[in-house]
Amino acid sequence: MCDIEISRSLAARVGAQEAHVGVRDGETVREVIDRLTELYGSQVASGMLDGNRLRSDVIAVRNPDTDYESVTADTALRPGDSLEFHLTSEHEKVSGSA
């Protein structure tokens, strides 16, 4: 299972703030977004993806509570990973960097 959190500003765009989806070893971030699109509607894909890539204003982070690893749409996931999505304008607030 993959726990997904979407920042409040991005959630206003895509229509979902959190979700839990099953992830098979090696599935990509893009495939998880495709699954969210099936669950919540096409606005998820258009709000997070530009073709096969993350939109330039969207940042994805794997395991934000432990590793805080920025990832791309092509990053392979493992069962138990968590994802956090936010807008680049929110990056300093979310990551705590200045």
C-alpha positions as CSV (number, residue, x, y, z in Angstrom):
1,M,0.0,0.0,0.0
2,C,1.2,3.5,-0.8
3,D,0.0,6.4,1.2
4,I,-0.3,9.6,-0.9
5,E,-0.6,13.1,0.4
6,I,-1.3,16.1,-1.9
7,S,-0.8,19.6,-0.6
8,R,-3.8,21.8,-0.1
9,S,-3.1,24.0,-3.1
10,L,-2.4,21.1,-5.5
11,A,-5.5,19.3,-4.1
12,A,-7.6,22.3,-5.1
13,R,-6.4,21.7,-8.7
14,V,-6.7,17.9,-8.8
15,G,-9.7,17.2,-6.4
16,A,-8.0,14.9,-4.0
17,Q,-5.9,15.5,-0.9
18,E,-4.9,12.0,0.2
19,A,-5.3,8.5,-1.0
20,H,-4.1,4.9,-0.4
21,V,-3.4,2.7,-3.4
22,G,-1.7,-0.7,-3.8
23,V,1.7,-0.6,-5.4
24,R,3.6,-3.5,-7.0
25,D,7.4,-3.4,-6.8
26,G,8.7,-1.4,-9.7
27,E,5.5,0.5,-10.5
28,T,6.3,4.1,-11.3
29,V,5.1,7.4,-9.9
30,R,3.3,8.0,-13.2
31,E,1.4,4.7,-12.9
32,V,0.3,5.7,-9.4
33,I,-0.9,9.0,-10.8
34,D,-2.8,7.0,-13.6
35,R,-4.5,5.0,-10.8
36,L,-5.4,8.2,-9.0
37,T,-6.9,9.5,-12.3
38,E,-9.0,6.4,-12.5
39,L,-10.3,6.9,-8.9
40,Y,-10.8,10.7,-8.9
41,G,-11.0,11.8,-12.5
42,S,-9.0,13.2,-15.4
43,Q,-8.2,16.5,-13.6
44,V,-5.7,14.5,-11.6
45,A,-3.6,13.7,-14.6
46,S,-3.9,17.1,-16.2
47,G,-3.1,18.8,-12.8
48,M,0.0,16.7,-12.2
49,L,1.4,15.5,-15.5
50,D,2.6,17.2,-18.7
51,G,2.5,14.2,-21.1
52,N,4.6,11.5,-19.4
53,R,6.4,13.9,-17.0
54,L,5.4,15.7,-13.9
55,R,4.3,19.3,-14.6
56,S,7.1,21.8,-14.1
57,D,5.2,23.2,-11.0
58,V,4.7,19.9,-9.3
59,I,7.3,18.2,-7.0
60,A,6.9,14.6,-5.9
61,V,8.7,13.3,-2.8
62,R,9.1,9.6,-1.8
63,N,9.0,8.8,2.0
64,P,8.9,12.4,3.1
65,D,8.9,11.5,6.8
66,T,12.2,9.5,6.6
67,D,14.2,10.0,3.4
68,Y,12.6,13.0,1.7
69,E,13.8,11.9,-1.8
70,S,12.6,14.0,-4.7
71,V,11.4,11.7,-7.5
72,T,10.3,11.9,-11.1
73,A,7.3,10.4,-12.9
74,D,9.6,7.5,-14.0
75,T,10.9,6.6,-10.5
76,A,10.1,3.0,-9.6
77,L,8.4,2.5,-6.2
78,R,8.3,-0.3,-3.7
79,P,5.4,-1.5,-1.6
80,G,5.3,0.6,1.6
81,D,6.6,3.7,0.0
82,S,4.7,6.9,0.6
83,L,4.4,9.9,-1.8
84,E,3.8,13.5,-1.2
85,F,3.0,15.9,-4.0
86,H,3.1,19.7,-3.8
87,L,3.6,22.8,-5.9
88,T,7.0,24.3,-6.4
89,S,5.7,27.5,-4.9
90,E,5.2,25.5,-1.6
91,H,8.6,23.8,-1.6
92,E,10.3,25.8,1.1
93,K,7.3,25.6,3.4
94,V,7.0,21.8,2.9
95,S,10.7,20.8,2.9
96,G,11.7,23.3,5.6
97,S,14.6,24.5,3.5
98,A,15.3,28.3,3.2
